C-alpha cells in the first residue's frame, strides 16, 4: 500500500497529471500507441476469457482513456472469430511487423504500451510468451523496439512466467509490469482480470483525479490478486512486479518513492509521459518547461544515488522535489490558459 507520508506526493503527481491530460498538451507532446496481444489459450475457456479481457481493454483505451482508435491494435489467436475487433493473428512475425509500422509513424515524444494476455513458459535460455508458431521471447521483443529510440515504452505482461521478461527488457525510459516475480512461476495467472478491472473502472484511481496511471493500475491489480488468493484460502503462486528505473530488478512494493514507480506514475493513460519535453513558441513558457525538465533531472539524479543515502534523507529530498515539480507544472498550466 502507499504509505501515509506519500499523500502529498500523490497530490503532486495529480497536479502534474492534470497538465499532461489536457488535449492541447497531448497534441503538442505526443500520442499513445497501444498494442494488445492475446496468445494461445490452450482451451476454449481460456480463449473466451482472454478475448473478453482484450475487448474490455480495447474499449477502455479508446472510450475511457481517450486513445485514438487507429492507435489501438488488437492481435488475437483467432481473428476469424471476431474480425471486426481483431486486427490480425497474434504471431511473432505479425507483432514485430506491427511494432515496426508503429515505430515508423511515431514521433519522438510518442509513447508505446504493449499488453500481453495469455500463457507463458520458460526454457533454460529465455522466458517465452506462447503464440501460434514460434513463441515470443524477450530477445524478439527487444528487436521489435529498435524503432522507438526516444519514446517511453511500457510492457504489461499479464501471463505466467512473465517475470523472466523484466531483466532482459529493463532500461531507461521503460516500464515493465509482470504478473510473476520470475519465469519459474508458471501457473495460470489471475493478475490479468484485476489489471483489466484497473483499466476499466474507478477502483484503481487512488488519488481520485479521474485518471489511471500505470502505477495505480499495477498497485490495484497486485493487491486485488493477493486478496483473491487470501479469500480462496490458496497459496499465492504469482507475485506481480514493476520495474521502471532501468536496474533490471522489479519491485512488488513500487510507489512514488521508488526505487520503482515514479515513471509509471507519470504514464497517465491518454496523456503524455513525464519524461517528454516540449519547446513552445512562447519564450516565457519555454523557460518554464526548461525549469520543469531541470527539476525532473534532479529527481533522476537523486534516484541514482538513493542507496548512498539514509531513508529519511532520501524521502525528505524527493518530497521537496516532487512538490517543486507539481508547482512548476501548475505555473505552466496557468501560462497556457488552463487555470490554477
JOPEWO-V606064 format. One line per field, one symbol per residue. phi: phi as a letter, one per 30 degrees, with the letter a starting at -180 (. if undefined). burial: I if it has 16 or more other C-alpha atoms within 10 Angstrom, else O. A space follows every 10 residues. Layout:
# JOPEWO-V606064
phi: ???
burial: ???
This chain:
# JOPEWO-V606064
phi: .ddeddedde dddddddddd ddedddddck cccbbcbcdd dibdeddddd dddddddddd ddcccidded cbcccbdbed daddccdadd cddddddddd ddddcdcecd bbbcccblcb bbcddbdbcd bdiddccedd deddcedbdc ddcbcccccd idedcdedcd leibbccbdb dbdddcdecc eeddddeddc bdddddchci bbcddddddd dddddddddd ddhcddcbbd bbbbcicibd bdceaddidc kedddddddi cbddcdcabd ddeddddddd dddddddddd ddddceddcd dddddddddd dddddddddd ddddddjcid
burial: OOOOOOOOII IIIIIIIIII IOOOIIOOII IIIIIIIIII IOOOOOIOOI IOIIIOIIII IIOIIIIOOO OIIIIIIIIO OOOOIIOIII IIOOIIOIII OIIOOIOIII IIIIIIIIII IIOOOIIIII IOOOIIIIOO IOOIIOIIOO IIIIIIIIII IIIIIIIOII IOIIIIIIII IIIIIIOIII IIIIIIIIII OOOIIIIOOO IIIIIIIIII IIOIIIOIOO OOOOOOIIII IIIIIIOIII IIIIIIIIII IIIIIIIIII IIIIIIIOOO OOOOIOOIIO OIIOIIOOIO OIIOOOOOOO OOOIIOOIIO IIIIIIIIII IIIOOOOOOO
